[in-house]
Each structure stands twice: as structure tokens, then as C-alpha cells.
Amino acid sequence: MNNSVIGLDIAKNIFHLFTLLADGKPLKKKLKRNELLAFFANYPTSIIGIEACGSSHH
């Protein structure tokens, strides 16, 4: 199993994803809300860090 770490910037409609592939190349994707589940359903097991801005705690 090849575990990776993914950074996910959440928003209302567009999600920004960033990770490094096995060969060290960066992967940057913009995913619409309705594409997100299908992307992760076919992606290997990973650790996902979700960005949260200061206003998300109010």
C-alpha cells in the first residue's frame, strides 16, 4: 500500500487538492463538489489534511 498525504482546501463549490506523486511530481487539481467523492473512491488510502481558516470556528 502506498500511503500519501493530501492537502485539501475546502470551499462551497470548488475544492483545491495538492499532493506529491510517487515520482515526486506535484499533483494539483480543482474538483467540483460533485466530483470529489468519485475522485477519492478511486484514490489509494491517504492521509488528508483539511485547510480551515480562522472564520471557520465561528
GIQUIHU-V608352 format. One record per residue. N is the residue number from 0. RES is the residue in one small letter. PHI is phi in whole degrees, -180 to 180 (* if undefined). OMEGA is omega in whole degrees, 0 to 359 (NA if undefined). Layout:
# GIQUIHU-V608352
N	RES	PHI	OMEGA
N	RES	PHI	OMEGA
This chain:
# GIQUIHU-V608352
0	m	*	181
1	n	-108	179
2	n	-81	176
3	s	-135	177
4	v	-114	181
5	i	-120	171
6	g	-97	183
7	l	-127	176
8	d	-95	184
9	i	-90	180
10	a	-153	181
11	k	-72	186
12	n	-125	183
13	i	-119	178
14	f	-111	178
15	h	-102	183
16	l	-118	176
17	f	-140	175
18	t	-156	173
19	l	-106	178
20	l	-78	182
21	a	-57	180
22	d	-86	177
23	g	89	179
24	k	-80	179
25	p	-75	173
26	l	-120	177
27	k	-120	180
28	k	-136	169
29	k	-109	181
30	l	-121	174
31	k	-75	181
32	r	-53	182
33	n	-77	178
34	e	-99	189
35	l	-63	182
36	l	-62	180
37	a	-64	179
38	f	-63	183
39	f	-74	177
40	a	-65	182
41	n	-106	183
42	y	-102	179
43	p	-61	178
44	t	-54	185
45	s	-147	170
46	i	-97	183
47	i	-116	174
48	g	-101	184
49	i	-104	178
50	e	-72	177
51	a	-134	180
52	c	-84	182
53	g	-58	182
54	s	-76	181
55	s	-73	182
56	h	-96	181
57	h	-101	NA
